[in-house]
């Protein structure tokens, strides 16, 4: 089962993620939060949101 990206991510973060082909939390876990944090548009708030969502879904990055 795939988990969608959190709905409360800011638009720039969503654009950055989808622009890199990242559409699910599984994609986030595969890439890792360190690499995702390097994307333009993904700031500390997005990383915190993604970290919480990964934890809630039982995934790790």
C-alpha positions in Angstrom: 0.0 0.0 0.0 1.4 3.4 -0.9 0.9 6.5 1.2 0.3 9.8 -0.5 2.3 12.9 0.3 0.8 14.9 3.3 -2.0 17.3 2.2 -0.6 20.0 4.4 2.7 20.4 2.5 3.2 23.9 1.1 2.8 24.3 -2.7 6.5 24.9 -3.4 7.5 21.7 -1.6 4.9 19.7 -3.5 6.1 21.2 -6.8 9.7 20.3 -5.9 8.8 16.8 -4.9 6.6 16.0 -7.8 9.1 17.6 -10.2 11.6 15.0 -9.0 9.1 12.1 -9.5 8.4 11.9 -5.7 4.7 11.2 -5.3 4.4 9.0 -2.2 5.9 8.7 1.2 7.6 5.5 0.0 9.4 7.7 -2.6 10.4 10.0 0.2 11.8 7.2 2.3 13.7 5.8 -0.7 15.4 9.1 -1.5 16.0 10.1 2.2 15.1 13.3 3.9 18.7 14.6 3.6 18.5 14.5 -0.2 15.0 15.9 -0.3 16.0 18.8 2.0 18.5 19.8 -0.7 15.7 20.4 -3.2 14.7 24.1 -3.9 11.3 24.7 -2.3 11.7 22.1 0.4 12.4 23.9 3.7 12.5 22.9 7.4 8.7 23.0 7.8 8.3 20.5 4.9 11.0 18.2 6.3 9.3 18.3 9.7 5.9 17.5 8.1 7.5 14.7 6.0 9.3 13.2 9.0 6.1 13.1 11.0 4.2 11.5 8.1 6.9 8.9 7.6 6.8 8.0 11.3 3.0 7.8 11.3 3.1 5.5 8.2 5.8 3.3 9.8 8.4 4.3 7.3 11.9 5.5 7.8 14.2 7.6 5.6 
